[in-house]
């Protein structure tokens, strides 16, 4: 470690005194400073980071894209994917969550912490200057080996600095590692934002799905009540049995029993959305109380190509930056195998008389240099290098695993979305058939050509089909949200230049 100590207090007085004699001292110091600066990182040890090359498919599986004609491999423009649903309330909720969600705010604080950490390690490249001053009143012992018994004062003032010559790049690599870790934290913050956007959208779709199911159930229950009234009337005139009345009332009661869980889901979804926006659980009741349909799906969904994930997914970008930060730590550990140079000096005043405390004759200074080389440490340094090298291998494997998981998430989401859309189409057809069946069964029952059991069966089938359809529409919309989330949608990496994000953490908050 290189140390320079230069001591003084009352700089104006010093400047006046220094102009008189010590030009050679300061000239030597300036020359030494230039020499030190030129030597910084001259022999940087350890491996230099190289971004890993990852092999990914050129396109998504053809059979997956063929499952749904709405899916297209065209470049995905999904910076604000939620706008494809054309729902102003959903747009409002996601926009508000960007600044009010607590997970996002915590992530922003982590970015600020990582930025400050760069300053901690960067400061080691500059001289560390401190100022000291002291006053002592002492008396020597009369019974010491050299008895004196004298009473005297001592005044001291000094200015000091320490400076390490980063000859083998230890500090330079520390700074590079801290910057890479900061960039990884930025990407993690973006990943948190995308997760929150998806959570808000899913909670909103869950709310609208429950409201749609409730409306459908209430409509069917109203029809079932009418059938109960019909059977009671027919029983009154001897055209129906008591069993018909009991069975129709049983179907109505079972249908009514499904309402409380649906209402609970509505309330829970409102609570979830409120908390996601950093509000009390019931804060959004007035905004969301009025039922709205499940958000409509777009006619065309562009998904791009797998290589887009490497550029867009923030978790992949974060894993790559963590790998870069860890690679630099190998060089930091390697630098401990080499010597550390040091220069040391101080300038100050030392006097036993207050009147001479800052007199030029009381000046004292020293400047020198040294070398510290731990040539034997029981192999601990080389073991530390192996530790960092193993951690770097882990970081590389984590990066590769993150890429594979991202590919899997996208293909899973593609399959789920395509299958969900086909299920919705089948259920819509099922609802149409169930409605016709109920109408026919009811007509035949009124005309005495069919028993009441067929009408009951038709009621149950229609109720289940319409409830399943409303639920499937919501699930399909959620699957689209998951697909956009898997694709890394929710921000545009092209708008954030790496060189700009290294300047200030506030710039990343604009993602």
Secondary structure, DSSP 8 states (H G I E B T S, - for coil): --------S-HHHHHHHHTTSTHHHHHHHHHHHHHHHHHTTTT--S-----------SS--HHHHTT-TTEE-S----TTGGGGG--HHHHHHHHHHHHH-HHHHHHHHHHHHHHHHHHHHHGGGS-EEEEEEEEEEEE--TTSTT----EEEEEEEEEEEE----TTSHHHHHHHHHHHHHHHHHHHHHHHHHHHHHHHHHHHHHHHHHHHHHHHHHHHHHHHHHHHHHHHHHHHTTSS-HHHHHHHHHHHHHHHTTHHHHHHHHHHHHHHHHHHTTS-TTTTHHHH-S--------S-EE---THHHHHH-HHHHHHHHHHHHHHHHHHHHHGGGS-EEEEEEEEEEEESSGGGTT-GGGEEEEEEEEEE----STTHHHHHHHHHHHHHHHHHHHHHHHHHHHHHHHHHHHHHHHHHHHHHHHHHHHHHHHHHHHHHHHHHHHTTSS-HHHHHHHHHHHHHHHHHHHHHHHHHHHHHHHHHHHTT-SS-GGGS-HHHHTT-HHHHTT-
